[in-house]
């Protein structure tokens, strides 16, 4: 099978990018989706808070997914459900897939969108002593049990971590009359969006133990008790600080990680160790020409609307690549690398493609390592300050966006720009 555009995944990133690709004129599109429906994680997020930027409405996850799906013209898009992409041959531009509608198939692509989303780290990823009985699961799994299947995972629940999945499921459990005993967070502050910290746990007076971790798990057939200990500023366990909690369910909500196994471990696509996603330019094109990543494959977003916004440049760039397929001049592209100071956890994009500037401003997203009350955010290009902004209460849980005027960068042929903080 030969296609102009192959899309792996059917969530928010994939759907938004397909819509923008169609707007650019791409017609021969195939979507590979491993589940039985489009929408991805949105289908289990029945709470509102989606669509304020894109649709100017306060929507639930399924409502948001439905609106994106309705925008797509499926007369030129073929979707294969319950189908998995198992391997990519980059040299031959082939994806090997398997599913009931195709059997085992090789699909040749000109452009490829990888939109497999992110996954949650399970309890096995953390070095916690004790047993591994029933009743331990990720927050996203619990959310799916409640919202999609109508099953309450437990009655006396502890949530380990404060990522966005943990926050929203805490509120959902409370509304379903479960007893959320507390939330335990190893960091000194909430790792999820601040508004969700208030809406989901503080507004319900749910106890939160920051700088604490689980040091033992007890239970035979089902979890019965955990031991919790305090951490000092060196992330070490404080002796004598331990206490026990009786429970029947433990939900893990610590880390969300981009799902990039299918494009990692090769010599064609460079992976950023900080984001655990591919190195991309402002068009979300990876270091392999014509392969793009969408949504949470780049980094874990705190707003689905930002994913839809990023998709605009993906569609424009992919259309241009397909039109000139076979005559690529990627080796002649001019890039500026974006470097960051040690104050930041990551920056996206990691480089700017000066050859394909579709907008007047470049959007750069930054995640901080530690909280700061008042700082000046600076961007330096060859000794010239091209951006500066004073920010109050800059926190790691909020992805900071800055806009760089294209006029300030087009005069550079190559090199790098440097982003740093200045305490005020």
N, C-alpha and C positions, 0 to 999 in steps of 0.2 A: 504494500500500500504506500502511495506517495501523497503527501499533503504539503501545502504551503506553510501552515502553522499547526503544530502539535502542542497541546496543553495537557500537562500532567497535574491533575487535581481539579476539583470543582467547587472550591470555596469562594470566599469574598475576593481574594486576590486574583484568582483565575477568571471569575465572571466579570469583574471590572475591567481586566486587561483584554478579555475577548471582546467586550463591548467597544472599547476604544480601538482595538484592532479592526473591527468591522467598520467603524467610523472612518478609519484610514483607507478602507477599500479592500482589505483582505477577505477573501471569500471562501477559500478551501481550508476549513478548520476542523480539526478533530480534538475532542476532549476525552481524556481517559480518567474515569472516576472510580475509585476503589469501593465506594459504597453504593447504595441503591438509589441515591437522590443527589441533586445539586444543592449547594448551600453550605456545606461543610459544618464547622462548629456553630455557625449561626442558628442552625436548626434546633439546637438544644439550649440556646440562650433566650429563654422566653421573657426575660426582664427587658425593660425599655432602656433607652439611652443610646440608641443607634440612629444615625442618619441626620443629625443636627446640621452638619456642614454640607452634605451632598444633597439631601432631599428637603432640608429645612423643616424636618418633622422629627418628633420624638417617637421612634419606632422600636418594636421588639426585634430580636434577631431574625425570626422567621419572616416577619413583615419586610425587613430590610432585604433579605435574600430574595423574596418574591418580587420586589420592585426591580432589583438588578436583573433577575431572570426574564422578567417581562420586557426589558429593554433590548434583549438580544434577539436577532433574527435567526431562528433555528433552521431556516430553509437552506442555509449554507454552512451549518454547524452540525456535525455528527457527534453524538455523545454515546460512549460505551460505558455502561454502568457495571459495577461489580468486577471491574477490570483493573489489573495491577501492572504498572511498569516495573519490570524486574532488572533491566540493565540498559545502559546507554553506550553505544559505540560512537564516540565523538568523531573519529577519523572518517567513518563512513556515513555519519549523521543518521544513525539508525537507533530506534528505541525498540526493545523487545518487550512485548506485552502479552499477558495471558488473561483470559476471561471467557465467560460463556458465549458472548456474542461474536468473539473473534477466534477463540481457541488460542493457540500460540502463534503470534504474528510479529513480523518485522515491519516497522513503519519508518519510512524515509521522510525526514523533515527538512525544510529550508530554515525555518525559525522555530525555536522551542521555548515555551513558557513553562518553567518549573514552579508549581504552586502547591506543594505538598504540605504547607503549613508548619506547625510546630508540635512537639510532643511534651508530655509531662514526665519529669523524672520520678521514678517510683521509690519506695522505701528501700529497695535493694541497692540504690545508687548511693546511699549514705551509710557510713560506718557506725551503725547503731547496734549494740549487743542485744541479745534476747531472742525470743521465738518469732516465728512468722505465721501466726494463726490467721483464720478468716477475720474479716472486719477491718482490714487495712487496704486502702485503695487511694487512688489519686482523686483530687477534688473534681476534675473533669469527668471521671467515671461516675462519681456520685451524682453530679449534675445530670448526666445522661439517664441514670437510673430514675431520678425523680421526675425530670421534665419530659422524657420521651417514653418511659415505660410505667410511670406511676408507682414506683417502688421506693420506699424510704430505706436508705442503707443502714440506719441504726437509730436508736433513741437517745443515747448518751454519747455525744460526739465531741472529740477534740480535733481541732484543725492545726496542722503543723505547717506554718508558712502563711504569708500574706500576699501572695501574688493575686492577680485579678480573679482567677478561677476560685481561689480559696475565699476571697471576700464575698463574691456573689453567691457561692453555695452556702456560706454561713447564714446569710439573710434568708435564703430559700429554705434552709432547714428550720430556722426559727418560725417562719410563716407556716410551715407544715407541722408545727407543734413538737419538733424534736428539741432536745435539751442540748444546746451548744455550751459545753462546760467552759471552754476558753479557747483562745487562739495563742499558739506559741510561735515566736519569731526569733530566730538566731541573730538577726541584725538589730541595730539600735532603733530602727524606724521601719515603717511600713514600706514594703517593696512594690505594692500595687498603687494605682492612682489614688491620690489623696481624697478626692471626692467620694470614691468608693469606700475608703476607710471609714468615713463618717456615715455614709448612707447604709453600709452593710454591717458594721460592728459597733461603732461608737453610738449611733442613734438607738441601738438596741441594748446598750449597756453591757455588751459582751466583754468579759475580762480578757485583756491582752497582756501577755508576758513577753516584752521585748528583751533582747539579750539573754534568751533562754533557749535550751535545746533539750531534746529527748535523749536520755542516757541509758534507758533500758526498756524493753517491751516484755510483758508477761501475758501468758495465755496458752491454753492447750488447743481445743477445737476453735475457739473464738477469743479474740483479744479481751483481756480482763482488766489490765492495769498498765500504766506507764510510769516511769520515773523521769522527772524533769529536773534539770539543774541550771543554775545561772552561769553566764559567761562573763569573763572580765574583758577589759578593753583590748586584750591580746587574743581574744577568742578562745581562751582557755577556761575549762570548767572550774568554778569556784568550789573548793572543798567545803563540805558541810551545808551546801545550799540546796541540796536535793529534797524533793517532796514527791509524793505519789498521787496519782489521780485514777479513780475507778471509772471505766468507760466500756462501751461495747463496739465503738467505731473510731478509727483514726484515719483522717483524711490528710494526704500529703499535698501541700500547695507551695512548694519551695521554688523550683526552677522550671521555666518553660524554655525549651531548646529548639531552634530551627531544625526541621526534619530534612536534612540534606545528604543523607546516606547515598542516594542514587547518583549524586553529582560530585561527591567527595572521593578521595582516594584515587585520583587520576592526575595526569600531568598537564591537563588542559585548563582546569578551573582552579584559581587560587582561592583559598578559604581564609577568612579573617579569624584569627584565634580569639578575638574579643567578642565578636558578634556570633561566632560559630556559623555564620552564613558566608556566601561568596563575596569576594571583593567586586564591587559594582561601580558603574559611573552614574550620572544623574538620570540616565534612561533605564536604569536597572539592568543594563547589559553586563554580563560577566566578562571574564578575561578570555572566554572563547567566543568568537564572533557569532552573532545570531542566537545565542542562548541567553535568555533573560530569566530573572527570578522575580516572583511576585509576593507581596504581603509578608507573612511571618517567616518566609524562607530567608529574607534579608536580615531582619531582626524582629524580635517580638514587639509588635505595636501595642500601644495602649488605647488606640482609637481605630475602628474599622474604616472611618471616613478618610483617614490618611492613606490607607491602602488604595482606596478608590482614586484619590488624588494622584498618587504615584503612577497609576495605570495610564494616565494620559500620555506621558512621555514614552512609556513602553510601546503603546500602540503606534505612535508616530515613527519611532525608531525601527520597529519590526517591519512596518510597511516599506520603509526605505530599504531595509536590508533585503527583503524578498524581491523588490523591484530590480535590485542590482546583484541578485544572487548569481554566483559564478564569476563575478568580476569584483570581488571584495578588495578593498584597499585598506584593510584594517591596520596593516603595518605602517600606513602613512598617517594614521590618526594622531592627533596631538593631545596629550593628557597632562593635567596638573594633578599631582598627588596631594592629598589633604592629610597633613600630620597634626597630631594632637598632643597636648602636654599631659603629664602624668595625672592631672586633675580629672581626666575623663576616662570613662570605661570604654566608650567606642564612639566612632563617627561614621555616618552613612550619608552620602556615598563616600567611598574612600579615595575616589579620583573623579576628575571632571573631564569629560570629553569635549575639548574645545572645537572639534570638527563638526559636531552635531549639537548645536545649541538651539533648542526649540522654543525656549522661553527667555524673557528678558531678565529673569532672576533665577539663580540657582538656589534650591532649597537644601540646606544642610541640617541633619539631625544629630544631636549630641546627647549622650547620657553621662551624667556626673557620677563620680565615685563616692563623694561625701557631700553632706549638706553644707551650704554657705549662706549666711544671713544677707550679705550684700557684696556683690562682685561686679567687676567689669569684664565682659566677654569681648575678646579681641581677636581679629583675624589679620595676620600679617602676610603680605606677598612681596618678597624680595625687599624687605625693609620698609614697605609702605603699608600703613594701616588702612585696610579697605573696609573694615567693619568694626564698630564698637558699640556696646550697649550695656548699660547698668541694669543689673537684675537683682531684685530682692527675693530672698528665700528660694534660692536655687537648690533643688533636692534631687536625689538619685531616682526617685519614683516617677519623675516627670521628664519625658523626652523633650529637650529644648530644640526649637526650630529657629534657624536664622536664615535670612535671605541675602545673598550676595549678588550685587548688580553685575550683569554680564559685561558691561562696559569696563568694569575694573579688572577683568581677567583676559579679555580677548587679545590684549597686547602681549600676553605671555605666550611663547611657543611651547614651553615645557617647564619642568621644574616642580616646585611645590609651594603650597601655602600652609601657614602654621596657625593653629587655633589654640588659644590659651586663656587662662583666667588671670585677672589682676585684682587682688584684694583691695577694697576701698574702705 
